[in-house]
């Protein structure tokens, strides 16, 4: 069995900074769930209210193809729309 990963409050602060959302919770036993929720939100986009979860590896590959890194969200939106038009036809 693999050893457990122990996160300190400093680790949580660093992760919060990276994610752009506070992970800290009052109940230490709830931190794991909160962390999973945060990661899930980072890998999910919504199309007309339909959540679409993208694998982290796919997101990394998409980000590597975006030349305008600060505007990744706009670029991703354009790619999704273009691909759906290509799939369904114009």
TAZIMO-V439196 format. One record per pair of residues at least 4 apart in sequence whose C-alpha atoms are under 7 Angstrom apart, sorted by the first residue. I is the first residue (numbers start at 0). J is the second residue. D is the distance in Angstrom with one decimal. If there is no record, write none. Layout:
I,J,D  I,J,D
This chain:
6,10,5.6  6,11,6.7  7,11,6.4  8,12,6.2  9,13,6.2  10,14,6.1  11,15,5.9  11,22,6.4  11,23,6.8  12,16,6.2  13,17,6.3  14,18,6.0  15,19,5.6  15,20,5.1  15,21,4.9  15,22,5.6  16,20,6.8  22,33,6.4  22,34,6.4  23,30,6.9  24,29,6.8  24,30,6.1  29,33,6.3  30,34,6.0  31,35,6.3  32,36,6.2  33,37,6.2  34,38,6.3  35,39,6.0  36,40,6.2  37,41,6.3  38,42,6.4  39,43,6.3  42,52,5.6  42,53,5.2  42,54,6.5  42,55,6.3  43,50,6.3  43,51,5.4  43,52,4.1  43,53,5.9  44,50,5.8  44,51,5.2  44,52,6.3  45,49,5.2  45,50,4.4  45,51,5.8  46,50,6.5  53,57,6.4  53,58,6.6  54,58,6.4  55,59,6.2  56,60,6.3  57,61,6.1  58,62,6.1  59,63,6.2  60,64,6.6  61,65,6.5  65,71,6.5  65,74,7.0  67,71,6.5  70,74,6.3  71,75,5.9  72,76,6.2  73,77,6.4  74,78,6.2  75,79,6.1  76,80,6.2  77,81,6.0  78,82,6.0  79,83,6.1  80,84,6.2  81,85,6.1  82,86,6.1  83,87,6.1  84,88,5.2  84,89,5.7
